[in-house]
């Protein structure tokens, strides 16, 4: 009886990963960017079968207009939603605004993977798992990096 349960467990776990496409490695999180009362949202994450380029199944091109524009830049594409393969661990996030004042970023830290996730602004690195907010004084255009360490 115990041997039968063990054998079933060794068959069931790999089979479930195969049937779900390895979804245990998949995750996505939302980032909200605010400039005063204006806000926009971006989504980033990882899926085992995604690539670092444009994937019609996962990625959404950015349609940009207005006083606050934010997007991920990937292979010459501007994206609102950028899902990468589990082996790729860096996103370039561009924020442009004609507004003066503070730009605020808020994210869903509870939806990030169980690995180190860093928001990098120049020489400053923020652990996105421990802190869920970052702000800076707008200077027109800013390029931030998001890096997932220990990616598979």
Secondary structure, DSSP 8 states (H G I E B T S, - for coil): -HHHHHHHHHHHHHHHHHHTTSGGG-EEEEEEEEETTEEEEEEEEE-TT--SS--TTT-EE----SSEEEEEEETTEEEEEEEE-TT--EEEEEEEES--SEEEEEE-GGGS-SS-EEEEETTEEEETTT--EEEEE--SEEEEEEEETT--
